[in-house]
Every structure is written in structure tokens, then in C-alpha cells.
Amino acid sequence: MPESDRLPRELVEILFGKGFHARERLALPFLTIDPEGFPRAALLTLSEVRATSPTSLCVAVQSKSLTAANLIRRQKAALYYLGRHRVAWIQTSAGHGRVCSADPDRQIFPLSVFRVKVDRAGSREGAVRLLSGPAYSAVGGLDLFSEELFEELGRTGA
């Protein structure tokens, strides 16, 4: 599995806005570390995650969630991108969060990319790939794509 300290170009494009503007309904697993040292998972949408450069991301999480508390306490997180044609595990360090202007019930955290692992099928596995990643469906699901929130994430990382 190739490793890097930066996001590959294709993933930067998707997380910078291509996935958001296409209204892709991927659910991105976001793992933090709880007080006992165990991983805790949250699912974020492409409206709540934005690449601001090949080495930085911003996320918006619920203010009173365990995810926000874990980011404040431990400052380590991993984002999993499980798309149809690519899989990446992104390890990050969180900066100081702040209240989101677009949605005061959320906190925005800047993330510095520490390590990126891009998963590719091994030679013995052949041309194996995911047919789809975790996706969601909801009545009014497109309402989850907040232009205001996504723009604020872009300004936070600048």
C-alpha cells in the first residue's frame, strides 16, 4: 500500500469540491480516539469535509458530540475515503476547533495530513475494486449539502 504525507491529486479534487458539487452521497468514516484509547467512528458527508490543500483538510462536526470532544482531547483522527475507484486512509492531526458561523451547532476543525495510504489491489488479487463506498439515502438528502457550510470550510483552511 503506497504511503505519502499528502493527498493524491485526484483525492484533492474530489474533496476540494468535485464530490460536493456532484452531490455524491458518500458517507465518509471519520475516526477519533476516545478517552480509553479506543477508536470511535462518525460518518461525515462531502458537505462536512473539505480539502484546502494536499496537506490539509477541514471538517465540521456536531459541537456536543464525542467526535468534537475526542478531537479536542487527543487531536488525532483518520478519514477513510471509500470510493468506487479509489480507497484512501488519511491520518491527521487536528488544530483548534471553533464554532461554525453557518451552523452554530457545529464546530470546525482544521486537520493537518500526517499520512495517506492509498489502497490498491495486489498482483494476486487482480483487477479488484469497490463497486461503491458507504452511501446514504434520506428524504431531503440533498438538503445535507450546505453551500454556506462548504464555503466556510474553504475559508477556514486558507
Summary of the structure (lengths in Angstrom):
residues: 158
radius of gyration: 15.2
end to end distance: 30.2
largest distance: 49.7
contacts: 478
relative contact order: 0.24
helix: 23%
strand: 37%
